[in-house]
Amino acid sequence: MSATDPRSVARIYQDTKDRVTSLVTDLDEAALSTTVTACPGWSVRDVVAHLAATADDLGRGRLTGAPTDQETAAQIARFDGQQLSDIIAVWTGAAAHLDDLAESRGFEPPVGDVTSHEHDLRAALGKPGARDSAAVHYSSDRLLTNLRTPVPLRVTVEDAEYRSGPEDGPQIALRTTRFEALRWRTGRRSRAQLAAMDWSADPAPVLDHLYMFGPADIDIDE
């Protein structure tokens, strides 16, 4: 199967889910209440609840795209007071259903969302890892391919180059990594951090076009 086959995407999603559940399963209540800096107002438990609810909502057709702030608040409230094991059980069942949908209908599970939140959790818990995973590669490729800028931009990562903007005019170049691209494209870096990256020229023309949402209000160091 190719990397873009929905069944391959589903496998990446499942592998990422497994890493997240391994990361949080044995945490005590204090750790589960840890604030997740990359997700203002959310705890570790809240992030897991969001992931479980998103998978469940997508599988049941209650959600057709990225949830709004109001929808994510409702997702987290849905699991209020429940044991982590119960939240994970819902996620496990929902993820299995997404697998079935990938096989039968070509549905692609939300790899970008679960990958971003895996690293939000790792940062909050001080447990970095999996930065060279298939999930990071897949998500960063999608995010960099979809990057749009008003001036020519070349982004170089470990194993590829991505170009955006018009073909004519002075080009700005950025050297970064797939992991960092995942983080700044999804609003996990502050504007100051974006400006301080490895640019070939003044990045001002492209800074406000780098992120899908964000940037972060404060520096996020990982």
Secondary structure as the mmCIF struct_conf table of DSSP 4:
data_model
#
loop_
_struct_conf.conf_type_id
_struct_conf.id
_struct_conf.beg_label_comp_id
_struct_conf.beg_label_asym_id
_struct_conf.beg_label_seq_id
_struct_conf.end_label_comp_id
_struct_conf.end_label_asym_id
_struct_conf.end_label_seq_id
TURN_TY1_P TURN_TY1_P1 ALA A 3 THR A 4
BEND BEND1 ASP A 5 ASP A 5
HELX_RH_AL_P HELX_RH_AL_P1 PRO A 6 VAL A 24
TURN_TY1_P TURN_TY1_P2 THR A 25 ASP A 26
HELX_RH_AL_P HELX_RH_AL_P2 GLU A 29 LEU A 32
TURN_TY1_P TURN_TY1_P3 SER A 33 SER A 33
STRN STRN1 THR A 35 THR A 35
TURN_TY1_P TURN_TY1_P4 THR A 37 ALA A 38
BEND BEND2 CYS A 39 CYS A 39
TURN_TY1_P TURN_TY1_P5 PRO A 40 GLY A 41
STRN STRN2 SER A 43 SER A 43
HELX_RH_AL_P HELX_RH_AL_P3 VAL A 44 GLY A 59
TURN_TY1_P TURN_TY1_P6 ARG A 60 GLY A 61
BEND BEND3 ARG A 62 ARG A 62
BEND BEND4 THR A 64 ALA A 66
HELX_LH_PP_P HELX_LH_PP_P1 PRO A 67 THR A 68
HELX_RH_AL_P HELX_RH_AL_P4 ASP A 69 ARG A 78
TURN_TY1_P TURN_TY1_P7 PHE A 79 GLY A 81
HELX_RH_AL_P HELX_RH_AL_P5 LEU A 84 ARG A 105
HELX_LH_PP_P HELX_LH_PP_P2 PHE A 107 PRO A 109
HELX_RH_AL_P HELX_RH_AL_P6 VAL A 111 LEU A 125
TURN_TY1_P TURN_TY1_P8 GLY A 126 GLY A 126
TURN_TY1_P TURN_TY1_P9 ARG A 131 ASP A 132
BEND BEND5 SER A 133 SER A 133
HELX_RH_AL_P HELX_RH_AL_P7 ALA A 134 THR A 145
TURN_TY1_P TURN_TY1_P10 ASN A 146 ASN A 146
BEND BEND6 PRO A 150 VAL A 151
STRN STRN3 LEU A 153 THR A 156
BEND BEND7 GLU A 158 ASP A 159
STRN STRN4 GLU A 161 SER A 164
BEND BEND8 GLY A 165 GLY A 165
BEND BEND9 GLU A 167 GLY A 169
HELX_LH_PP_P HELX_LH_PP_P3 PRO A 170 GLN A 171
STRN STRN5 ILE A 172 ARG A 175
HELX_RH_AL_P HELX_RH_AL_P8 ARG A 178 ARG A 185
TURN_TY1_P TURN_TY1_P11 THR A 186 GLY A 187
BEND BEND10 ARG A 189 ARG A 189
STRN STRN6 SER A 190 SER A 190
HELX_RH_AL_P HELX_RH_AL_P9 ARG A 191 ALA A 195
TURN_TY1_P TURN_TY1_P12 ALA A 196 ALA A 196
BEND BEND11 MET A 197 MET A 197
STRN STRN7 ASP A 198 TRP A 199
BEND BEND12 SER A 200 ALA A 201
HELX_RH_AL_P HELX_RH_AL_P10 ALA A 204 LEU A 207
TURN_TY1_P TURN_TY1_P13 ASP A 208 HIS A 209
BEND BEND13 LEU A 210 LEU A 210
BEND BEND14 MET A 212 PHE A 213
STRN STRN8 ALA A 216 ALA A 216
BEND BEND15 ASP A 217 ILE A 218
#
